[in-house]
Amino acid sequence: MAFRFENHETPIDGVRRIASERLEQAIAAAGLRPRPGPDDVHEIRKDLKSLRALLQLARGHLVKATRGPENVVLRDAGRTLSGSRDAAALLEALEKLFGTRERPKGEALHPIGGQLVGRIRQQLQTEAAHSLTQRELRTVTEMLSSMRTRIPDWVFATGVIQRGSMLLAAGLEHTYRRGRQHYRIVETIGMENATDELWHEIRKQAKALGYQLRLLRKIWPSALHAWIDALDELSDGLGDDHDFALIQQRILQLPFESTDTEEQVNGRQALLRAIDRRRHRLKLFSLNRARMIYVEKPTRFVERLSVYWELWRDGGRTGVPRKRSGDGHSPGKAGHKQSHTGNGPALSRARGTTEAAGHEQTPN
């Protein structure tokens, strides 16, 4: 089945199913013979990131004693796979900036710039040629296989509801809030004063939120796809910015030769300035995307999606969405509790006025 919740299953069953399917997919890719290629490794790492986002989404009820260790397993497995893939990603970034050896562009068209770019390219090609060892692949496979066997024993604190939040709302709000907090720091201190680490954190939270909205996308596909597209644009733009920053570091770390002339030093500076210009445009675009994505307060964002969730769940069971009272609350007693079997709504019931369908705020 797809990476999303289905109407016929309880949210807890959905978490377990999705985790099992993603792990099986990653384990199969890690076991490819003679060994997984760079694209396969990239897909495995995406599976691991999506699993971490799933654990984060379920943080309201998947107890920390379960969630914490499993998150560490996924993190460590991803790090084991990172070396060769990171070099391949930087080769792609270098091509975006300065073209290929056969078809250079920009500053690489100049003899000095082309020579420096060639030195960086040679470094990265050497690193990318390093294949994962069978021992590393076996370690990752064993880690993920062991995690898969533990899924039936994951502990969900289904009897506790805090501030009206159900299974998925706490995790969704946490991810949205963290991304919004980091974005607002950039707004406060100014784009040019934000560190590479801060931009990278915004990207990580945007990717996590994108994975989480993919899990929920069936509740209103057209609306959520707009958010997912905007989050992809934000994370892709900041991903390029991060890779370009690493290319800059490589250029700065190239040793100077005693025979270097002033022209050669100036050529190095020209490369760095060219990258700065590209990074400035990426940051400006990403900041504008973040303004649209994080326009709502976290509680309001989750309340709105909670309404969509309830209408989807009710419509899936009866074919007709349940009527809602004029103030935006569901009829019946407040504080409805979820059973220990995982039945019941997974998102918090909305507080305040329900936004009419078609009037939700989505990025253009």
KEKE-3310 file (N, C-alpha, C; in steps of 0.2 Angstrom, whole numbers, plus 5000, padded with zeros to 4 digits):
npx = (5004:5001:5011:5003:4989:4975:4957:4950:4957:4963:4971:4983:4985:4988:5000:5008:5007:5012:5025:5031:5030:5038:5050:5052:5054:5066:5075:5075:5080:5093:5098:5101:5109:5125:5127:5119:5116:5121:5108:5099:5104:5101:5087:5084:5089:5079:5068:5071:5071:5058:5052:5057:5050:5037:5037:5039:5027:5018:5021:5013:5006:5014:5025:5039:5049:5048:5048:5060:5072:5070:5071:5084:5090:5086:5092:5106:5107:5105:5116:5127:5125:5128:5140:5145:5134:5133:5144:5141:5130:5135:5143:5133:5128:5139:5139:5127:5131:5143:5143:5148:5163:5164:5156:5157:5152:5148:5159:5168:5171:5182:5200:5207:5196:5191:5201:5201:5188:5189:5198:5191:5181:5188:5191:5178:5174:5183:5179:5165:5167:5169:5162:5149:5153:5151:5150:5145:5133:5127:5126:5117:5106:5103:5100:5088:5080:5079:5072:5060:5055:5051:5040:5026:5026:5027:5023:5009:5002:4987:4976:4978:4974:4979:4975:4965:4971:4973:4979:4988:4989:4998:5011:5011:5009:5020:5031:5027:5028:5041:5048:5042:5047:5061:5061:5055:5066:5075:5068:5068:5082:5087:5090:5103:5110:5108:5114:5122:5118:5106:5098:5099:5092:5079:5076:5076:5065:5055:5056:5052:5039:5033:5034:5025:5013:5011:5007:4995:4988:4976:4965:4961:4965:4968:4970:4980:4991:4995:5001:5011:5018:5024:5031:5041:5047:5053:5061:5069:5076:5083:5091:5099:5106:5112:5121:5128:5135:5143:5152:5158:5165:5174:5181:5188:5196:5205:5222:5234:5246:5264:5267:5256:5248:5243:5232:5227:5223:5213:5204:5200:5192:5182:5175:5170:5162:5152:5145:5140:5131:5121:5117:5111:5100:5093:5090:5082:5071:5067:5064:5053:5044:5043:5037:5024:5020:5021:5012:5001:4997:5003:4994:4982:4984:4984:4972:4964:4967:4963:4949:4947:4952:4942:4931:4934:4936:4923:4915:4921:4916:4902:4898:4893:4898:4898:4886:4891:4891:4887:4897:4909:4912:4911:4896:4889:4897:4910:4928:4929:4936:4949:4950:4958:4961:4965:4955:4944:4945:4960:4966:4966:4951:4944:4946:4936:4931:4926:4935:4928:4927:4938:4942:4954:4971:4983:4999:5004)
npy = (4994:5012:5026:5032:5036:5026:5025:5014:5009:5009:5023:5019:5006:5010:5017:5006:4998:5006:5008:4995:4992:5002:4999:4986:4989:4996:4987:4977:4985:4987:4975:4972:4964:4965:4975:4989:5003:5020:5028:5019:5019:5032:5031:5022:5030:5040:5033:5030:5043:5046:5037:5042:5054:5049:5043:5054:5061:5053:5055:5060:5049:5037:5030:5038:5030:5020:5027:5035:5026:5019:5030:5033:5021:5023:5035:5031:5021:5029:5037:5028:5025:5037:5042:5039:5043:5057:5062:5060:5068:5081:5081:5082:5095:5103:5102:5109:5121:5124:5117:5103:5093:5092:5102:5116:5129:5147:5153:5143:5142:5150:5149:5148:5147:5135:5126:5125:5121:5108:5102:5101:5093:5081:5077:5074:5064:5054:5051:5047:5036:5026:5012:5006:4994:4976:4973:4985:4986:4974:4977:4988:4982:4972:4980:4987:4976:4970:4981:4980:4968:4972:4980:4976:4976:4989:5003:5011:5025:5025:5029:5042:5058:5074:5091:5090:5084:5071:5056:5060:5074:5080:5077:5082:5096:5099:5097:5107:5118:5119:5121:5133:5142:5142:5148:5160:5166:5169:5179:5188:5191:5194:5189:5188:5187:5174:5158:5145:5133:5136:5138:5125:5118:5123:5117:5104:5102:5106:5096:5085:5089:5089:5075:5071:5077:5070:5058:5061:5064:5060:5065:5077:5078:5088:5100:5097:5093:5105:5111:5102:5102:5115:5114:5105:5113:5122:5114:5108:5119:5124:5113:5113:5125:5121:5111:5119:5127:5118:5115:5128:5127:5117:5123:5134:5126:5121:5119:5132:5135:5138:5144:5151:5164:5182:5183:5170:5169:5178:5172:5161:5168:5173:5162:5159:5171:5169:5158:5163:5172:5164:5157:5167:5170:5158:5158:5169:5165:5154:5159:5167:5156:5150:5160:5159:5145:5145:5153:5152:5151:5137:5130:5133:5129:5115:5113:5116:5106:5095:5096:5093:5080:5073:5075:5068:5055:5052:5053:5043:5032:5033:5038:5051:5066:5070:5081:5097:5108:5125:5133:5126:5115:5098:5089:5082:5075:5084:5081:5068:5052:5041:5024:5010:5001:5009:5015:5028:5046:5052:5065:5080:5087:5102:5118:5133:5143:5134:5133:5136:5124:5126:5138:5137:5141:5140:5138:5147)
npz = (5000:4999:5004:5016:5026:5028:5026:5031:5041:5058:5066:5073:5068:5056:5057:5061:5050:5039:5044:5043:5030:5024:5030:5025:5011:5011:5016:5006:4996:5001:5000:4987:4973:4963:4973:4980:4970:4968:4966:4972:4985:4988:4988:4999:5009:5009:5012:5026:5031:5029:5038:5050:5051:5052:5064:5072:5069:5076:5089:5099:5105:5103:5114:5122:5126:5116:5104:5104:5105:5092:5083:5084:5079:5065:5062:5064:5054:5043:5043:5041:5028:5021:5016:5002:4995:4998:4992:4978:4977:4979:4967:4958:4962:4959:4945:4942:4946:4938:4926:4916:4913:4899:4895:4901:4911:4916:4928:4926:4913:4911:4911:4923:4933:4928:4930:4944:4947:4941:4950:4961:4956:4954:4967:4972:4963:4966:4980:4978:4971:4981:4986:4996:5009:5010:5023:5029:5023:5027:5041:5041:5036:5046:5056:5052:5050:5063:5069:5062:5067:5079:5079:5081:5095:5098:5109:5113:5120:5122:5130:5135:5134:5130:5132:5123:5112:5099:5092:5081:5081:5090:5086:5073:5075:5082:5073:5063:5071:5075:5063:5059:5070:5067:5055:5058:5066:5056:5049:5059:5062:5049:5033:5027:5039:5044:5049:5040:5047:5052:5041:5036:5046:5045:5032:5036:5044:5035:5026:5034:5038:5025:5022:5032:5029:5017:5022:5026:5015:5009:5015:5010:4995:4984:4991:5001:4992:4987:4997:5000:4988:4989:5000:4996:4986:4994:5002:4992:4987:4998:5000:4988:4991:5003:4998:4989:4998:5004:4993:4992:5004:5000:4990:4997:5005:4996:4994:4993:4980:4980:4968:4964:4956:4957:4948:4949:4962:4962:4953:4961:4970:4962:4959:4971:4973:4963:4967:4979:4974:4968:4979:4986:4978:4980:4993:4995:4987:4995:5007:5004:5001:5013:5021:5016:5019:5033:5038:5046:5064:5074:5082:5075:5062:5064:5070:5059:5049:5057:5056:5043:5043:5051:5044:5033:5038:5043:5032:5025:5032:5032:5020:5019:5025:5043:5050:5056:5071:5072:5077:5074:5081:5084:5086:5101:5116:5123:5123:5119:5121:5115:5112:5119:5109:5098:5091:5084:5081:5075:5074:5083:5089:5082:5088:5090:5075:5061:5046:5030:5017:5004:5007:5013:5017:5006:4999:4984)
capx = (5000:5005:5014:4998:4984:4969:4951:4947:4961:4964:4978:4988:4986:4991:5007:5012:5008:5017:5032:5033:5031:5044:5056:5053:5056:5073:5079:5075:5085:5100:5100:5102:5116:5130:5127:5114:5119:5119:5101:5096:5106:5097:5080:5084:5089:5073:5064:5073:5069:5051:5051:5058:5044:5031:5038:5038:5020:5015:5024:5008:5004:5019:5028:5046:5053:5048:5050:5067:5077:5069:5073:5092:5092:5085:5098:5113:5107:5106:5123:5131:5124:5129:5147:5146:5129:5135:5149:5137:5125:5140:5145:5127:5128:5145:5137:5122:5135:5148:5142:5152:5170:5164:5152:5158:5148:5149:5166:5172:5173:5189:5205:5208:5191:5190:5206:5199:5182:5192:5201:5185:5177:5192:5190:5172:5173:5186:5175:5159:5169:5169:5156:5148:5156:5146:5149:5141:5126:5124:5124:5111:5100:5102:5097:5082:5076:5077:5067:5054:5052:5049:5034:5020:5027:5027:5018:5005:4998:4981:4971:4979:4973:4981:4972:4961:4975:4973:4985:4993:4990:5004:5017:5010:5010:5027:5035:5025:5030:5049:5049:5040:5051:5067:5059:5054:5072:5078:5064:5070:5089:5089:5092:5110:5114:5106:5119:5120:5115:5099:5094:5098:5087:5073:5075:5075:5058:5051:5055:5048:5032:5031:5032:5019:5007:5010:5004:4988:4985:4969:4960:4959:4971:4970:4973:4987:4996:4998:5006:5017:5022:5027:5037:5046:5051:5057:5067:5074:5080:5088:5095:5104:5110:5117:5126:5133:5139:5149:5156:5162:5170:5179:5186:5192:5201:5210:5229:5237:5253:5269:5268:5250:5249:5237:5226:5224:5219:5207:5200:5196:5187:5177:5171:5166:5156:5147:5141:5136:5125:5116:5114:5107:5093:5089:5088:5076:5065:5065:5061:5046:5040:5042:5032:5017:5019:5021:5008:4996:5000:5003:4987:4977:4986:4982:4964:4961:4968:4959:4942:4948:4953:4936:4926:4936:4934:4916:4913:4923:4912:4895:4897:4890:4901:4893:4885:4895:4888:4889:4903:4914:4913:4907:4890:4890:4900:4917:4933:4929:4942:4951:4950:4965:4963:4967:4949:4943:4949:4968:4968:4962:4945:4945:4943:4935:4927:4929:4936:4924:4931:4940:4945:4960:4976:4988:5004:5003)
capy = (5000:5018:5029:5036:5033:5023:5026:5008:5006:5014:5027:5015:5001:5013:5018:5000:4996:5010:5007:4989:4993:5006:4995:4980:4992:4998:4981:4974:4989:4986:4968:4971:4961:4964:4979:4994:5008:5027:5029:5014:5021:5038:5029:5020:5036:5043:5029:5031:5050:5046:5033:5046:5058:5045:5042:5061:5062:5049:5057:5061:5043:5032:5033:5040:5024:5016:5031:5037:5021:5018:5035:5032:5016:5025:5040:5028:5018:5034:5039:5023:5025:5044:5044:5039:5047:5064:5064:5060:5074:5087:5081:5085:5102:5106:5102:5114:5128:5126:5113:5097:5094:5093:5108:5120:5136:5152:5154:5137:5144:5154:5144:5147:5144:5128:5122:5124:5116:5102:5099:5099:5087:5075:5075:5071:5057:5048:5049:5044:5029:5022:5009:5003:4987:4971:4973:4991:4984:4969:4981:4992:4977:4969:4986:4988:4970:4970:4986:4978:4963:4976:4985:4973:4978:4996:5004:5017:5027:5028:5031:5048:5064:5080:5097:5088:5081:5064:5052:5063:5081:5083:5077:5087:5103:5100:5098:5114:5124:5120:5124:5140:5145:5143:5153:5167:5168:5172:5185:5193:5193:5195:5183:5188:5185:5168:5154:5139:5128:5138:5136:5118:5116:5125:5112:5097:5103:5106:5089:5081:5091:5086:5068:5070:5078:5065:5052:5063:5068:5058:5068:5082:5078:5094:5105:5095:5093:5112:5112:5097:5105:5121:5111:5102:5118:5125:5109:5107:5125:5125:5108:5116:5130:5117:5108:5125:5129:5113:5117:5134:5125:5113:5128:5137:5122:5119:5122:5137:5133:5144:5148:5154:5171:5186:5181:5163:5170:5182:5167:5158:5173:5174:5156:5160:5176:5166:5153:5167:5175:5158:5155:5173:5169:5152:5159:5173:5161:5149:5163:5168:5150:5149:5165:5156:5139:5146:5159:5151:5148:5130:5127:5134:5124:5108:5113:5116:5099:5091:5096:5089:5073:5071:5075:5062:5048:5051:5052:5036:5027:5033:5041:5058:5069:5072:5088:5100:5113:5132:5136:5123:5109:5092:5088:5077:5077:5086:5077:5061:5048:5036:5018:5007:4998:5013:5017:5035:5051:5053:5072:5084:5091:5109:5123:5139:5143:5130:5137:5133:5121:5130:5144:5136:5145:5136:5142:5147)
capz = (5000:4998:5011:5018:5030:5024:5030:5034:5047:5064:5065:5076:5064:5050:5059:5061:5043:5035:5046:5041:5022:5022:5032:5020:5005:5012:5017:5000:4992:5004:4998:4980:4972:4968:4978:4978:4967:4971:4966:4977:4992:4989:4990:5005:5014:5009:5016:5033:5033:5030:5044:5056:5051:5054:5072:5074:5068:5081:5096:5105:5108:5103:5120:5121:5127:5110:5099:5105:5102:5085:5079:5084:5074:5059:5061:5063:5048:5037:5043:5038:5020:5019:5013:4995:4992:4999:4986:4972:4978:4978:4960:4955:4964:4955:4938:4942:4946:4933:4920:4916:4910:4892:4893:4907:4911:4921:4929:4924:4906:4911:4912:4930:4936:4926:4933:4951:4947:4939:4956:4966:4953:4955:4974:4973:4960:4970:4985:4976:4969:4987:4987:5003:5010:5012:5030:5031:5020:5032:5047:5040:5035:5052:5061:5050:5051:5070:5070:5059:5071:5086:5077:5085:5102:5100:5114:5111:5126:5119:5135:5138:5129:5133:5129:5117:5106:5098:5090:5076:5081:5094:5081:5067:5078:5084:5067:5060:5076:5075:5057:5060:5074:5064:5050:5061:5068:5050:5048:5064:5061:5043:5028:5027:5045:5046:5048:5036:5051:5053:5035:5036:5051:5041:5027:5039:5046:5029:5023:5039:5037:5019:5023:5037:5025:5012:5025:5027:5009:5006:5018:5005:4991:4981:4996:5003:4987:4986:5003:4999:4982:4992:5005:4991:4983:5000:5004:4987:4986:5003:4998:4984:4995:5008:4994:4986:5004:5005:4987:4994:5008:4996:4986:5002:5008:4992:4996:4988:4978:4980:4962:4962:4954:4959:4944:4951:4968:4960:4950:4966:4973:4957:4960:4977:4972:4959:4972:4983:4970:4967:4986:4988:4975:4983:5000:4994:4985:5000:5012:5002:5001:5020:5023:5014:5022:5040:5039:5052:5070:5074:5084:5070:5057:5066:5070:5052:5047:5061:5053:5036:5045:5054:5038:5028:5042:5044:5025:5022:5035:5030:5013:5020:5031:5049:5051:5062:5074:5069:5080:5072:5085:5083:5091:5106:5122:5122:5127:5117:5122:5110:5115:5119:5103:5093:5087:5086:5077:5076:5075:5088:5087:5081:5093:5086:5070:5056:5040:5025:5012:4998:5010:5017:5015:5003:4994:4976)
cpx = (5004:5007:5008:4993:4978:4963:4948:4951:4961:4970:4984:4990:4990:4998:5011:5013:5013:5024:5035:5034:5037:5050:5058:5056:5064:5077:5080:5080:5092:5102:5101:5109:5118:5130:5122:5118:5118:5112:5097:5098:5102:5090:5079:5085:5083:5068:5065:5071:5061:5048:5052:5052:5038:5032:5037:5030:5016:5017:5019:5006:5009:5024:5036:5050:5053:5051:5058:5072:5076:5072:5081:5094:5091:5091:5104:5113:5108:5113:5128:5131:5126:5135:5147:5140:5130:5139:5145:5133:5129:5142:5139:5126:5133:5143:5131:5126:5139:5148:5147:5159:5169:5160:5152:5153:5150:5157:5171:5174:5180:5194:5206:5202:5190:5195:5204:5193:5185:5195:5196:5182:5181:5191:5184:5171:5177:5182:5168:5161:5169:5163:5155:5150:5150:5145:5144:5134:5123:5122:5118:5105:5098:5098:5090:5077:5074:5072:5060:5050:5049:5042:5028:5020:5028:5022:5015:5001:4991:4975:4972:4978:4974:4978:4969:4964:4974:4979:4990:4994:4996:5010:5017:5012:5017:5032:5033:5028:5037:5051:5048:5044:5058:5066:5059:5061:5075:5074:5067:5077:5091:5092:5100:5114:5112:5112:5117:5117:5108:5095:5094:5093:5080:5071:5073:5068:5053:5050:5051:5041:5029:5029:5026:5012:5005:5006:4996:4984:4978:4964:4957:4965:4973:4973:4980:4992:4999:5003:5012:5021:5027:5033:5042:5050:5055:5063:5072:5078:5085:5093:5101:5109:5115:5123:5131:5137:5145:5154:5161:5167:5176:5184:5190:5197:5206:5217:5231:5244:5258:5269:5262:5251:5243:5231:5223:5220:5213:5202:5196:5191:5181:5172:5166:5160:5151:5142:5137:5130:5119:5113:5109:5100:5089:5086:5082:5070:5063:5062:5054:5041:5038:5037:5025:5015:5018:5017:5003:5000:4999:4997:4982:4978:4983:4975:4961:4961:4964:4952:4942:4948:4946:4931:4928:4934:4927:4913:4915:4918:4905:4893:4895:4894:4896:4892:4889:4891:4891:4895:4909:4916:4909:4902:4892:4895:4908:4922:4932:4935:4943:4952:4957:4966:4965:4961:4948:4947:4956:4970:4964:4956:4946:4942:4942:4931:4930:4929:4932:4929:4932:4942:4951:4966:4982:4993:5002:5008)
cpy = (5006:5021:5035:5032:5031:5024:5020:5006:5011:5017:5023:5009:5004:5015:5012:4997:4999:5009:5001:4989:4996:5002:4989:4983:4993:4992:4977:4978:4988:4979:4967:4968:4964:4969:4985:5000:5015:5029:5025:5017:5028:5036:5026:5025:5040:5039:5030:5038:5050:5042:5038:5051:5055:5044:5049:5063:5058:5050:5058:5055:5037:5034:5034:5034:5020:5021:5033:5032:5020:5023:5035:5027:5019:5031:5036:5024:5023:5036:5034:5023:5032:5045:5044:5043:5054:5066:5065:5066:5080:5087:5084:5093:5106:5107:5108:5121:5129:5121:5106:5098:5095:5100:5112:5126:5140:5153:5149:5138:5147:5148:5142:5144:5137:5123:5120:5120:5109:5098:5097:5093:5080:5072:5071:5064:5052:5046:5045:5037:5024:5019:5006:4996:4983:4972:4979:4989:4979:4972:4984:4987:4974:4974:4986:4982:4969:4975:4983:4973:4966:4979:4982:4975:4985:4998:5011:5019:5030:5030:5038:5053:5070:5086:5095:5085:5074:5062:5056:5070:5083:5083:5082:5094:5104:5101:5105:5119:5125:5123:5132:5144:5147:5148:5160:5170:5172:5178:5190:5195:5195:5189:5182:5186:5178:5163:5148:5133:5130:5136:5129:5115:5117:5119:5106:5097:5103:5100:5085:5083:5089:5079:5067:5072:5073:5059:5054:5065:5066:5061:5074:5083:5085:5100:5104:5095:5100:5113:5108:5100:5111:5119:5108:5107:5121:5120:5108:5113:5126:5119:5110:5121:5126:5114:5113:5127:5125:5114:5123:5132:5121:5118:5132:5133:5119:5123:5127:5134:5140:5148:5151:5162:5175:5184:5174:5164:5173:5177:5163:5162:5174:5168:5157:5165:5173:5162:5158:5170:5170:5157:5161:5172:5163:5154:5164:5170:5157:5153:5165:5162:5149:5154:5162:5150:5140:5152:5159:5150:5141:5127:5128:5130:5117:5108:5112:5109:5094:5090:5092:5082:5070:5070:5069:5055:5047:5050:5045:5031:5027:5036:5048:5061:5071:5079:5091:5106:5120:5134:5132:5117:5104:5091:5083:5080:5079:5081:5070:5057:5042:5030:5015:5003:5002:5016:5024:5039:5051:5060:5075:5087:5098:5113:5130:5138:5138:5134:5133:5130:5125:5137:5143:5140:5140:5140:5142:5143)
cpz = (5000:5005:5013:5022:5026:5029:5033:5040:5052:5063:5068:5071:5057:5051:5058:5054:5039:5037:5043:5033:5020:5024:5027:5013:5006:5013:5010:4995:4994:5002:4991:4978:4965:4974:4976:4975:4970:4972:4971:4984:4993:4991:4997:5010:5014:5013:5024:5035:5034:5036:5050:5056:5053:5062:5075:5074:5074:5088:5101:5108:5108:5108:5118:5121:5120:5104:5099:5102:5095:5081:5079:5079:5067:5057:5060:5056:5042:5037:5040:5030:5017:5015:5005:4992:4993:4993:4980:4972:4976:4970:4956:4956:4960:4948:4938:4942:4940:4927:4921:4913:4903:4890:4899:4905:4916:4922:4927:4917:4906:4913:4919:4934:4934:4929:4941:4952:4946:4946:4961:4963:4954:4962:4975:4969:4963:4976:4983:4973:4975:4987:4994:5003:5011:5019:5032:5028:5025:5038:5046:5039:5041:5057:5059:5051:5058:5072:5068:5064:5078:5085:5081:5092:5103:5105:5113:5118:5124:5124:5137:5133:5133:5129:5122:5111:5106:5096:5086:5077:5084:5089:5076:5069:5080:5078:5064:5065:5075:5068:5057:5064:5071:5058:5052:5064:5062:5048:5053:5063:5054:5039:5028:5033:5048:5044:5043:5040:5052:5047:5034:5040:5048:5036:5030:5041:5041:5026:5028:5038:5030:5019:5027:5033:5019:5015:5026:5021:5007:5010:5014:5000:4987:4985:4999:4998:4986:4991:5002:4993:4985:4996:5001:4988:4988:5001:4999:4986:4992:5003:4994:4987:5000:5004:4991:4992:5005:4999:4989:4999:5005:4993:4991:5005:5003:4993:4991:4987:4979:4974:4960:4961:4957:4955:4946:4958:4966:4956:4955:4969:4968:4958:4966:4977:4968:4963:4976:4980:4969:4974:4988:4985:4978:4989:5000:4992:4991:5006:5010:5002:5009:5023:5022:5018:5030:5042:5045:5058:5071:5076:5079:5064:5058:5067:5064:5049:5050:5058:5047:5038:5047:5048:5034:5032:5042:5037:5022:5026:5033:5023:5013:5026:5037:5049:5057:5064:5071:5071:5078:5076:5083:5088:5096:5112:5120:5126:5125:5118:5117:5114:5115:5113:5097:5089:5088:5081:5079:5077:5080:5085:5087:5086:5089:5080:5064:5049:5034:5020:5006:5000:5014:5014:5012:4999:4987:4973)
residu = (MET:ALA:PHE:ARG:PHE:GLU:ASN:HIS:GLU:THR:PRO:ILE:ASP:GLY:VAL:ARG:ARG:ILE:ALA:SER:GLU:ARG:LEU:GLU:GLN:ALA:ILE:ALA:ALA:ALA:GLY:LEU:ARG:PRO:ARG:PRO:GLY:PRO:ASP:ASP:VAL:HIS:GLU:ILE:ARG:LYS:ASP:LEU:LYS:SER:LEU:ARG:ALA:LEU:LEU:GLN:LEU:ALA:ARG:GLY:HIS:LEU:VAL:LYS:ALA:THR:ARG:GLY:PRO:GLU:ASN:VAL:VAL:LEU:ARG:ASP:ALA:GLY:ARG:THR:LEU:SER:GLY:SER:ARG:ASP:ALA:ALA:ALA:LEU:LEU:GLU:ALA:LEU:GLU:LYS:LEU:PHE:GLY:THR:ARG:GLU:ARG:PRO:LYS:GLY:GLU:ALA:LEU:HIS:PRO:ILE:GLY:GLY:GLN:LEU:VAL:GLY:ARG:ILE:ARG:GLN:GLN:LEU:GLN:THR:GLU:ALA:ALA:HIS:SER:LEU:THR:GLN:ARG:GLU:LEU:ARG:THR:VAL:THR:GLU:MET:LEU:SER:SER:MET:ARG:THR:ARG:ILE:PRO:ASP:TRP:VAL:PHE:ALA:THR:GLY:VAL:ILE:GLN:ARG:GLY:SER:MET:LEU:LEU:ALA:ALA:GLY:LEU:GLU:HIS:THR:TYR:ARG:ARG:GLY:ARG:GLN:HIS:TYR:ARG:ILE:VAL:GLU:THR:ILE:GLY:MET:GLU:ASN:ALA:THR:ASP:GLU:LEU:TRP:HIS:GLU:ILE:ARG:LYS:GLN:ALA:LYS:ALA:LEU:GLY:TYR:GLN:LEU:ARG:LEU:LEU:ARG:LYS:ILE:TRP:PRO:SER:ALA:LEU:HIS:ALA:TRP:ILE:ASP:ALA:LEU:ASP:GLU:LEU:SER:ASP:GLY:LEU:GLY:ASP:ASP:HIS:ASP:PHE:ALA:LEU:ILE:GLN:GLN:ARG:ILE:LEU:GLN:LEU:PRO:PHE:GLU:SER:THR:ASP:THR:GLU:GLU:GLN:VAL:ASN:GLY:ARG:GLN:ALA:LEU:LEU:ARG:ALA:ILE:ASP:ARG:ARG:ARG:HIS:ARG:LEU:LYS:LEU:PHE:SER:LEU:ASN:ARG:ALA:ARG:MET:ILE:TYR:VAL:GLU:LYS:PRO:THR:ARG:PHE:VAL:GLU:ARG:LEU:SER:VAL:TYR:TRP:GLU:LEU:TRP:ARG:ASP:GLY:GLY:ARG:THR:GLY:VAL:PRO:ARG:LYS:ARG:SER:GLY:ASP:GLY:HIS:SER:PRO:GLY:LYS:ALA:GLY:HIS:LYS:GLN:SER:HIS:THR:GLY:ASN:GLY:PRO:ALA:LEU:SER:ARG:ALA:ARG:GLY:THR:THR:GLU:ALA:ALA:GLY:HIS:GLU:GLN:THR:PRO:ASN)
# end
